[in-house]
Every structure is written in structure tokens, then in C-alpha cells.
Amino acid sequence: MHAFGSIPRNPGASRTRPLYDPEPGADDSGKLVLVVDDSNMICRIVKFSLQKYGISTMLFHSGVDALNALKEGAAPVPDLVLLDINLPHMNGYDVATLLSHKREFRSVPIVMLSGHDGIIDRFRAKRAGADEFISKPFDEPELVNKIFPLLALDIPEDMAGHKV
């Protein structure tokens, strides 16, 4: 039995392949970020923001699809998970809890994304295993300043000094 046990199938999904294959940027950092958000715009913003720093991304529109891809080996264990809270079929808290309780993911940082910035959302994210929390809308400096330290990467000079 696989580490995730039984994961429900996403009824609207025809496959568990990521939306985009990992594409490293010009200066490949060797890092991979798994992005799970049901918004195409958020996925594109994250992908292009990170790609210019050489960070590869794998994008999924649901937690169920991401978990199934990990279970089936279609997605490798990433260096970081960027996870929306409000997802179809299974919310981000549940996905984070599943990931954080699995041995192979215990050292993988989880950053939760939410359109809500309340203390309860932040508490629930931390309780589910999140290492960091980013409120939507966010900008590239905030994204970079919050995830680069979790990836053990230096903050790029063009982002240093930006308030988060």
C-alpha cells in the first residue's frame, strides 16, 4: 500500500499529470516547487515568478490530483509545496495534513495560500503542517522573500529589502 493510502479520484480529472511539466529557468537552481491552486492566474504568476530564478514548478488545480500524481509517481517529491486552502474536492488543510504526516514529506516545507488573512486561517494552516502563510493577493517580492529561505536559497538582490 502506498504512503497516501486511499485518495479519492477527482471526478472532473482525466489524468493526474501536472498541468505543466517541470521547466527550469535559465539558471537552474535544481529546486522543484509543487504548486496546487485552482486559479490559472495564480499558477501562472507563481510559475513565471520562480522560473526566472531557475526554480522548476509542477502545477495542479486540485489537491486530489496532486496527491494522486505523487502516489502514482507522476510527480517527484518536491523541495517545497505551495498550497491553496480553498481547493475543489479536498481543501488545502487536508492535503497539508496528509503530506506532513508522511515520512518522505516531513522535511518538505509547505506554504499555504489564502484569500483570507485571519488568525484562524493562519492557526489552522500551522496546525495542518504549514511552515509559512501567504495571503492573496500577493506580489513577487512577497513570494520570493517567503519561500527562498525555505528552499535554502539566498534572496535575489532585486528582491532584497522588499517588505513582506
C-alpha positions as CSV (number, residue, x, y, z in Angstrom):
1,M,0.0,0.0,0.0
2,H,1.3,3.4,-0.9
3,A,2.1,6.0,1.8
4,F,-1.1,8.1,1.0
5,G,-3.4,5.1,1.2
6,S,-6.8,5.7,-0.5
7,I,-7.1,9.1,-2.1
8,P,-10.4,9.9,-3.8
9,R,-10.4,10.4,-7.5
10,N,-11.2,13.8,-8.8
11,P,-14.3,13.2,-10.9
12,G,-13.5,16.0,-13.3
13,A,-9.9,15.0,-13.9
14,S,-9.0,12.8,-16.8
15,R,-5.4,12.3,-15.6
16,T,-3.1,13.1,-12.7
17,R,-0.3,14.6,-14.8
18,P,0.7,18.1,-13.8
19,L,-0.6,21.0,-15.8
20,Y,2.9,21.8,-16.9
21,D,6.0,19.7,-17.0
22,P,8.8,21.0,-14.9
23,E,10.7,23.7,-16.8
24,P,13.8,25.0,-15.2
25,G,14.8,28.7,-15.8
26,A,18.0,29.9,-17.4
27,D,20.0,29.5,-14.2
28,D,18.6,26.1,-12.9
29,S,18.6,26.1,-9.1
30,G,17.8,22.4,-9.0
31,K,14.7,23.2,-6.9
32,L,11.2,22.0,-7.6
33,V,8.1,23.6,-6.2
34,L,4.8,21.8,-6.3
35,V,2.0,24.4,-6.8
36,V,-1.6,23.4,-6.0
37,D,-4.1,26.2,-6.8
38,D,-7.4,26.1,-8.7
39,S,-6.7,29.6,-10.2
40,N,-4.9,29.5,-13.5
41,M,-3.8,33.1,-12.9
42,I,-2.1,32.2,-9.6
43,C,-0.4,29.2,-11.1
44,R,0.9,31.3,-14.0
45,I,2.1,34.1,-11.6
46,V,4.0,31.6,-9.4
47,K,5.4,29.7,-12.4
48,F,6.8,32.7,-14.1
49,S,8.0,34.4,-10.9
50,L,10.0,31.4,-9.9
51,Q,11.1,30.3,-13.4
52,K,13.3,33.4,-13.8
53,Y,15.2,32.3,-10.7
54,G,15.8,28.8,-12.1
55,I,13.1,27.1,-9.9
56,S,11.1,24.4,-11.6
57,T,7.4,24.2,-10.9
58,M,4.7,21.5,-11.3
59,L,1.2,22.9,-11.2
60,F,-2.0,21.2,-10.2
61,H,-5.6,22.6,-9.9
62,S,-6.7,20.3,-7.1
63,G,-5.2,18.6,-4.1
64,V,-6.6,15.3,-5.1
65,D,-4.8,15.5,-8.5
66,A,-1.5,16.4,-6.8
67,L,-1.8,13.6,-4.2
68,N,-2.7,11.1,-6.9
69,A,0.3,12.2,-9.1
70,L,2.6,11.8,-6.1
71,K,1.1,8.4,-5.2
72,E,1.5,7.2,-8.8
73,G,5.0,8.5,-9.2
74,A,3.9,11.1,-11.9
75,A,5.3,13.8,-9.7
76,P,8.6,13.6,-7.7
77,V,8.8,14.6,-4.1
78,P,9.3,18.4,-4.4
79,D,11.6,20.8,-2.4
80,L,8.5,22.9,-1.4
81,V,4.7,22.7,-1.7
82,L,2.8,25.9,-2.3
83,L,-0.8,25.0,-1.5
84,D,-4.1,27.0,-1.7
85,I,-6.5,26.5,1.1
86,N,-9.7,26.6,-0.9
87,L,-9.5,23.8,-3.4
88,P,-12.1,21.6,-5.0
89,H,-12.7,18.1,-3.7
90,M,-10.3,18.3,-0.8
91,N,-9.2,21.5,1.0
92,G,-5.6,22.6,1.4
93,Y,-5.7,21.9,5.2
94,D,-6.4,18.2,4.5
95,V,-3.8,18.0,1.8
96,A,-1.2,19.6,4.1
97,T,-2.1,17.2,6.9
98,L,-1.7,14.2,4.6
99,L,1.6,15.4,3.3
100,S,3.1,16.4,6.7
101,H,2.3,13.0,8.2
102,K,4.2,11.1,5.6
103,R,7.8,10.2,6.2
104,E,9.0,11.3,2.7
105,F,7.4,14.7,3.1
106,R,8.4,15.6,6.7
107,S,11.3,17.7,5.6
108,V,9.3,19.4,2.7
109,P,8.2,22.9,3.6
110,I,4.5,23.7,3.0
111,V,3.4,27.3,2.3
112,M,-0.3,27.9,2.4
113,L,-2.1,30.4,0.2
114,S,-5.4,32.0,1.1
115,G,-7.6,34.9,0.1
116,H,-8.4,35.2,3.8
117,D,-5.8,36.6,6.2
118,G,-7.5,35.8,9.5
119,I,-5.7,34.5,12.6
120,I,-7.9,31.3,12.4
121,D,-6.7,30.6,8.9
122,R,-3.1,31.0,9.9
123,F,-3.6,28.8,13.0
124,R,-5.3,26.1,11.0
125,A,-2.6,26.2,8.4
126,K,0.1,25.9,11.1
127,R,-1.8,23.0,12.7
128,A,-2.1,21.2,9.3
129,G,1.7,21.4,8.9
130,A,2.3,24.6,7.1
131,D,5.7,26.4,7.6
132,E,4.6,29.7,6.1
133,F,1.4,31.5,5.0
134,I,0.9,33.9,2.1
135,S,-2.3,36.0,1.7
136,K,-3.8,36.6,-1.7
137,P,-3.3,38.8,-3.5
138,F,0.5,38.7,-3.2
139,D,3.3,40.1,-5.3
140,E,6.5,38.6,-6.5
141,P,8.7,40.1,-3.8
142,E,6.5,38.6,-1.0
143,L,6.5,35.2,-2.7
144,V,10.3,35.2,-3.2
145,N,11.0,36.5,0.3
146,K,8.9,33.9,2.0
147,I,9.8,30.8,0.0
148,F,13.5,31.3,-0.8
149,P,14.7,30.8,2.8
150,L,12.6,27.6,3.0
151,L,14.4,26.4,-0.2
152,A,17.7,27.3,1.4
153,L,18.3,29.9,-1.4
154,D,19.7,33.4,-1.0
155,I,17.2,36.2,-1.6
156,P,18.0,37.7,-5.0
157,E,19.5,41.2,-5.0
158,D,16.5,42.6,-6.9
159,M,14.2,41.3,-4.1
160,A,16.3,42.1,-1.1
161,G,14.9,44.9,1.1
162,H,11.3,44.5,0.0
163,K,8.9,44.5,2.9
164,V,6.9,41.3,3.3
